[in-house]
Amino acid sequence: MADGNDDKRSDELRFFLLAFLVGIGAGLGGTALHLTVDFLLHWPGWLTERIGTGAAAIAAAAAISAIMAALSAFIVRRYAPEAAGSGVQEVEGTLEGLRPLRWRRVLPVKFVAGVLSLSSGLVLGREGPTIHIGASIAGAVSEWRKLGRLERSGLIAAGAAAGLAAAFNAPLASVLFVIEETRRQFPYSFKTYMGVAIASILSAFITEDIAGVGPDLQIIVPAMPLWSLLGFAGLGIVVGGLGVLFNWMILNGQTLAIAIGRLNPNLVPLSVGAIIGVLLIVLPQATMGHEDLILHLVSAKHGAILLLGIVAIRLLTSVASYVSGVPGGIFAPILTLAACTGLALGGMLIEVVPADHAIAIAFAVAAMGGLFTASVRAPMVGVVLTLELTGAYEILLPVLVTCLIANITAEWLGGRPIYEQLLERTLERAGIVRHEPERETSGLA
């Protein structure tokens, strides 16, 4: 018996060391992507410093963004088509045994093409590339150590979580993301669960050591009065509907982009890139993942009409950017959309009910979790990710109410998780039949 326990502990320790290695790799890769993109995104400022903000600057920016987006899409199309968009659905497909993880081509393509797409100003998040990079590093380690199927799946899930932790410095949300989002694919056991936690912590440690400690979007929000929970419930209904609309636009935009791509594969990325380039000079608030925009908006007091206008424009640019065939995630665009929506609705509430501007800021924070929940359909991840990103732990209850109501609203409106739908489309295009698992019934009507 003692020998059996010793073998088990030795096996677990070996897996934990591999998760440790994957966490370090994902942290280094994700942070390198982050810092590279942050450096390159200064190019619109460099451009306007030299030639101003007139027609010449607009034309130059349009050309630069278009070339970067088209080059990114070409690299993906030519060398690793599975690297387009977010890597989450590909990782889920791999865990389910339905999609191969070709890490040798995904790893360099996701990084290089991801740097190009994010640096072009497209409205995308870095978490898509970093999740796929982390999973690819885990795939490489799994192949090196010749792991079995279950251990390989557990380590790939750990790499994906580590990639998310590197993107947002949110290790707890990253662990929950694997457990909640990949609940049907993740091979849950003590060993794999601890592996996910270890990789996420190590990745966050590397990120904080290189890029700094603290929440990515620190927003100070005081505790909200209990009466305001009714307002947060209303906010949940609104962002729940917005999340369903966002998913619908992504899926239909993807269908349209594929149809156009059959005529000319460069047309969509060139067109979207050119439009984004123009906006970088004319209306920069409508471009990039733009976490900085959130911090700017919550510190100012803009009118609801302006904020809703930014929501409408960014909704279109987010969808267009995602379906253009380049690497990039939807988390950051969702967060900015949500913050603008929450600030607008909070401002409207202040006009009706005398209250401090702090409630509008609290609405902005809570809306981030609510819109994420409505789109991804992972409410606990939405709550924890929002609090880790902002450090606004004082409003845990309002955020929780918003996320739960958003989740219910999205369900009742017929919405489905965005990554589940994207995976289904990927499998359909690849001609792969997915067998749905039998669901247990409780016998209750």
C-alpha positions in Angstrom: 0.0 0.0 0.0 2.8 2.4 0.9 4.5 1.7 -2.4 1.3 2.5 -4.3 0.9 5.8 -2.4 4.5 6.6 -3.1 4.0 6.0 -6.8 0.9 8.1 -6.9 2.6 11.0 -5.2 5.6 10.7 -7.5 3.3 10.8 -10.5 1.5 13.8 -9.1 4.7 15.6 -8.4 6.0 14.9 -11.9 2.8 16.4 -13.3 3.0 19.4 -11.0 6.5 20.1 -12.2 5.3 20.0 -15.8 2.5 22.4 -14.9 5.1 24.6 -13.2 7.1 24.6 -16.5 4.1 25.4 -18.6 3.1 28.3 -16.3 6.5 29.9 -16.7 6.4 29.4 -20.5 2.9 30.8 -20.8 3.8 33.7 -18.5 6.9 34.6 -20.6 5.1 34.2 -23.9 2.0 36.1 -22.9 4.0 38.9 -21.3 6.2 39.2 -24.3 3.2 39.5 -26.6 1.7 42.1 -24.2 4.8 44.3 -24.0 5.5 44.0 -27.7 2.0 45.1 -28.7 2.0 48.0 -26.1 5.3 49.2 -27.6 4.2 49.0 -31.2 0.8 50.6 -30.6 2.5 53.9 -30.1 2.9 54.2 -33.9 -0.3 56.3 -34.4 1.1 58.8 -32.0 4.5 58.8 -33.7 2.7 59.3 -37.0 0.7 62.3 -35.9 3.7 63.9 -34.2 5.5 64.0 -37.6 2.7 64.8 -40.1 -0.2 66.0 -38.0 -3.8 64.8 -38.0 -4.8 65.9 -41.5 -5.6 63.9 -44.6 -2.0 62.7 -45.1 -2.0 61.2 -41.6 -5.4 59.6 -42.1 -4.3 58.0 -45.4 -1.0 56.8 -44.0 -2.7 55.3 -40.9 -5.3 53.6 -43.2 -2.5 52.1 -45.3 -0.4 50.9 -42.3 -3.4 49.3 -40.5 -4.6 47.7 -43.7 -1.2 46.2 -44.5 -0.7 44.9 -41.0 -4.2 43.3 -40.8 -3.9 41.8 -44.3 -0.4 40.4 -43.5 -1.6 38.9 -40.3 -4.6 37.3 -42.0 -2.3 36.0 -44.8 0.2 34.4 -42.3 -2.8 32.7 -40.6 -4.4 31.5 -43.8 -1.1 30.3 -45.3 0.5 28.6 -42.3 -2.1 27.9 -39.5 -5.8 28.6 -40.3 -6.7 27.4 -36.8 -4.9 30.4 -35.3 -7.6 32.8 -36.6 -9.8 34.5 -34.0 -9.7 33.3 -30.4 -7.9 30.2 -29.5 -10.6 29.1 -26.9 -12.8 27.1 -29.2 -9.7 25.3 -30.7 -8.5 24.4 -27.2 -12.0 23.1 -26.3 -12.0 21.1 -29.5 -8.5 19.6 -28.6 -9.7 18.7 -25.1 -12.7 17.0 -26.6 -10.4 15.0 -29.0 -12.0 16.6 -32.1 -9.3 19.1 -33.1 -5.5 18.5 -33.4 -3.1 20.9 -31.5 -0.4 21.5 -34.1 1.8 23.5 -31.7 4.8 23.8 -34.0 2.8 26.0 -36.4 0.3 27.5 -34.0 2.9 28.9 -31.5 4.9 31.1 -34.0 1.9 32.0 -36.1 -0.3 33.0 -33.1 2.5 35.2 -31.7 3.7 36.9 -34.9 0.2 37.3 -36.5 -1.2 38.3 -33.1 1.4 41.0 -32.7 0.5 42.3 -36.2 -3.3 42.3 -35.7 -3.3 43.8 -32.2 -0.7 46.4 -33.2 -2.7 47.4 -36.2 -5.4 48.9 -33.9 -8.0 46.3 -34.6 -10.6 46.0 -31.8 -9.3 42.7 -30.3 -8.1 41.3 -27.0 -4.7 39.8 -26.4 -6.3 36.9 -24.3 -7.2 35.0 -27.4 -3.5 34.7 -28.6 -2.2 34.1 -25.1 -4.6 31.3 -24.3 -3.7 29.5 -27.5 0.0 30.2 -26.9 -0.2 28.7 -23.4 -2.1 25.6 -24.7 0.5 25.2 -27.5 3.4 25.4 -25.0 1.6 22.7 -22.9 1.2 20.6 -26.1 4.9 20.8 -26.7 5.7 19.8 -23.2 3.2 16.9 -23.4 4.8 15.6 -26.5 8.3 15.9 -25.0 7.2 13.9 -22.0 5.0 11.5 -24.0 2.0 12.0 -21.7 -1.1 9.9 -22.0 -4.4 11.4 -23.3 -5.8 12.4 -19.9 -2.6 14.0 -18.6 -2.1 15.7 -22.0 -5.6 17.2 -21.8 -5.1 18.3 -18.2 -1.8 20.0 -19.1 -3.2 21.7 -22.2 -6.1 23.1 -20.0 -3.4 24.3 -17.5 -1.6 26.0 -20.4 -4.8 27.7 -21.5 -5.5 28.9 -18.0 -1.9 30.2 -17.7 -2.3 32.1 -21.0 -5.4 33.9 -19.6 -3.6 34.6 -16.4 -0.8 36.2 -18.4 -3.2 38.3 -20.4 -5.2 39.8 -17.5 -3.1 39.1 -14.4 -6.1 37.2 -13.0 -5.0 33.7 -11.8 -8.2 32.8 -9.9 -10.5 33.7 -12.8 -8.2 31.7 -15.0 -8.6 28.6 -12.9 -12.4 29.1 -12.8 -12.5 29.7 -16.5 -11.1 26.2 -17.2 -13.5 24.6 -14.7 -16.6 26.5 -15.8 -16.0 27.1 -19.5 -14.5 23.6 -20.4 -16.6 21.7 -17.9 -17.6 19.2 -20.5 -14.1 18.6 -21.8 -11.8 19.0 -18.8 -10.5 15.7 -17.3 -11.2 16.7 -13.7 -9.0 15.0 -11.0 -6.9 16.2 -8.1 -3.8 16.1 -10.2 -5.2 18.1 -13.2 -7.1 20.6 -11.0 -3.9 21.4 -9.0 -2.0 21.5 -12.3 -4.3 24.2 -13.6 -3.9 26.2 -10.4 -0.1 25.9 -10.4 0.3 27.0 -14.0 -2.0 30.0 -13.5 -0.2 31.1 -10.4 3.3 30.8 -12.0 2.1 32.6 -15.1 0.7 35.5 -13.0 3.9 35.6 -11.0 6.0 36.0 -14.2 3.6 38.6 -15.5 3.7 40.6 -12.3 7.5 40.3 -12.0 8.0 41.7 -15.6 5.0 44.0 -16.1 4.2 45.0 -12.5 2.0 44.0 -9.6 -1.7 45.0 -9.2 -5.0 44.9 -11.0 -4.8 45.6 -14.7 -7.8 48.0 -14.5 -7.7 49.3 -11.0 -11.0 51.2 -10.3 -11.8 52.4 -6.8 -15.5 52.0 -6.1 -17.1 52.4 -2.6 -19.7 50.0 -1.3 -23.2 50.5 -2.9 -26.4 50.9 -0.8 -28.7 47.9 -0.8 -31.5 49.8 -2.7 -29.2 50.0 -5.7 -29.4 46.2 -6.2 -32.6 46.8 -8.2 -30.7 49.0 -10.5 -28.0 46.4 -10.9 -30.7 43.8 -11.7 -31.9 46.1 -14.5 -28.4 46.5 -15.7 -28.1 42.7 -15.9 -31.2 42.5 -18.1 -29.7 45.1 -20.5 -26.2 43.6 -20.8 -27.8 40.2 -21.0 -29.6 41.2 -24.2 -26.5 43.0 -25.5 -24.5 39.8 -25.0 -26.9 37.8 -27.1 -26.8 40.5 -29.8 -23.0 40.6 -29.7 -22.9 36.8 -30.2 -25.4 36.9 -33.0 -23.4 39.6 -34.8 -20.1 37.7 -34.4 -21.7 34.5 -36.0 -23.4 36.3 -38.8 -20.4 38.5 -39.4 -18.3 35.4 -39.7 -20.7 33.9 -42.2 -20.5 37.1 -44.3 -16.7 37.3 -44.1 -16.3 33.7 -45.2 -18.5 34.4 -48.2 -16.6 37.5 -49.2 -13.3 35.6 -48.6 -14.2 33.1 -51.3 -14.2 35.9 -53.8 -11.1 37.6 -52.5 -9.4 36.4 -49.3 -7.7 39.8 -48.7 -10.7 42.0 -49.1 -12.1 41.8 -45.5 -8.8 42.3 -43.6 -7.7 45.1 -46.0 -11.0 46.8 -45.7 -11.4 46.4 -41.9 -7.8 47.4 -41.4 -8.2 50.6 -43.5 -11.3 51.6 -41.7 -9.6 51.1 -38.3 -6.6 53.1 -39.5 -8.8 56.0 -40.3 -10.5 55.8 -36.9 -7.1 55.7 -35.2 -6.7 59.3 -36.2 -10.3 60.5 -36.4 -11.9 58.6 -33.5 -9.3 56.5 -31.5 -12.0 55.6 -28.9 -13.5 53.2 -31.5 -10.2 51.3 -32.0 -8.0 48.8 -30.2 -8.9 46.5 -27.2 -8.6 49.8 -25.3 -8.5 48.9 -21.6 -7.0 52.5 -21.2 -10.3 53.9 -22.5 -12.1 52.3 -19.6 -9.9 54.1 -17.1 -10.4 57.4 -18.9 -14.1 57.1 -19.1 -14.7 56.2 -15.5 -12.6 59.2 -14.4 -14.6 61.6 -16.6 -18.3 62.5 -16.7 -19.5 62.0 -20.3 -23.1 62.2 -21.3 -25.2 59.1 -22.0 -25.6 59.8 -25.7 -21.9 60.0 -26.3 -21.3 56.8 -24.4 -24.0 54.9 -26.2 -22.6 56.2 -29.5 -19.2 54.7 -28.5 -21.0 51.5 -27.7 -22.6 51.4 -31.1 -19.4 52.1 -33.0 -17.3 49.7 -31.0 -19.9 47.0 -31.4 -19.4 47.2 -35.2 -15.6 47.5 -35.1 -15.3 44.7 -32.6 -17.3 42.3 -34.8 -15.6 43.4 -38.0 -12.1 43.0 -36.4 -12.9 39.5 -35.0 -14.3 38.1 -38.3 -11.4 39.5 -40.4 -9.4 36.3 -40.1 -6.6 37.5 -37.8 -5.8 36.2 -34.3 -7.4 38.1 -31.4 -9.8 37.6 -28.5 -13.2 39.2 -27.6 -12.7 39.6 -23.8 -11.1 43.1 -24.0 -13.7 44.5 -26.5 -16.5 43.1 -24.3 -15.1 44.8 -21.3 -14.9 48.2 -23.0 -18.4 47.8 -24.5 -19.7 46.9 -21.1 -18.0 49.8 -19.3 -19.5 52.3 -21.7 -22.9 50.8 -21.4 -22.7 50.7 -17.6 -21.6 54.3 -17.4 -24.4 55.4 -19.7 -27.1 53.6 -17.7 -25.6 54.7 -14.4 -25.6 58.3 -15.6 -29.3 57.9 -16.6 -30.1 56.5 -13.1 -28.4 59.5 -11.4 -30.7 61.8 -13.4 -33.7 60.0 -12.0 -32.6 59.1 -8.5 -30.3 61.5 -6.6 -27.1 59.6 -6.1 -23.3 60.1 -6.3 -21.4 59.6 -9.5 -19.8 56.5 -7.9 -22.9 54.5 -8.7 -22.2 55.1 -12.5 -18.7 53.8 -11.9 -20.1 50.8 -10.1 -22.4 50.2 -13.0 -19.5 50.2 -15.4 -17.6 47.6 -13.3 -20.6 45.4 -12.9 -21.5 45.6 -16.6 -18.1 44.1 -17.4 -18.9 40.9 -15.6 -22.5 40.9 -16.9 -21.7 41.3 -20.6 -18.9 38.7 -20.3 -21.4 36.3 -18.7 -24.1 36.9 -21.3 -21.6 36.2 -24.1 -19.5 33.4 -22.7 -22.1 32.1 -20.3 -19.7 31.6 -17.4 -21.2 33.7 -14.6 -18.7 32.8 -11.8 -15.8 33.6 -14.1 -17.5 36.9 -15.0 -17.7 37.8 -11.3 -14.2 36.9 -10.4 -12.5 38.2 -13.5 -14.2 41.6 -13.0 -13.1 41.8 -9.4 -9.5 40.7 -10.1 -9.2 43.1 -13.0 -10.5 46.1 -11.2 -9.8 45.4 -7.5 -13.4 46.6 -6.8 -14.1 44.0 -4.2 -16.4 46.4 -2.3 -19.2 45.8 -4.9 -19.0 42.0 -4.9 -22.8 41.7 -4.3 -23.8 44.1 -7.1 -21.5 42.4 -9.6 -22.9 39.0 -8.6 -26.5 40.2 -9.1 -25.6 41.7 -12.5 -23.9 38.5 -13.7 -26.6 36.2 -12.6 -29.4 38.3 -14.0 -27.4 38.7 -17.3 -27.0 34.9 -17.4 -30.7 34.3 -16.9 -31.6 37.0 -19.5 -29.3 35.5 -22.1 -30.7 32.0 -21.5 -34.3 33.2 -21.7 -33.6 35.1 -25.0 -32.3 31.8 -26.5 -28.6 32.8 -26.4 -25.9 30.2 -26.3 -22.2 30.3 -25.3 -20.2 32.0 -28.0 -17.3 29.5 -27.9 -19.6 26.6 -28.1 -21.1 28.0 -31.2 -17.8 28.9 -32.7 -16.5 25.4 -32.1 -19.6 23.9 -33.7 -18.9 26.0 -36.8 -15.3 25.0 -36.9 -16.2 21.3 -36.7 -18.9 21.7 -39.3 -16.5 23.3 -41.8 -14.0 20.5 -41.1 -16.7 17.8 -41.6 -16.3 16.5 -38.1 -19.4 15.0 -36.4 -19.7 15.9 -32.8 -21.7 13.4 -30.6 -23.5 15.1 -27.9 -23.2 13.3 -24.5 -26.4 11.9 -23.0 -27.8 14.3 -20.3 -29.0 12.9 -17.0 -32.6 13.8 -16.1 -33.7 14.3 -12.5 -37.3 13.2 -13.1 -38.6 16.6 -12.1 -40.9 18.4 -14.4 
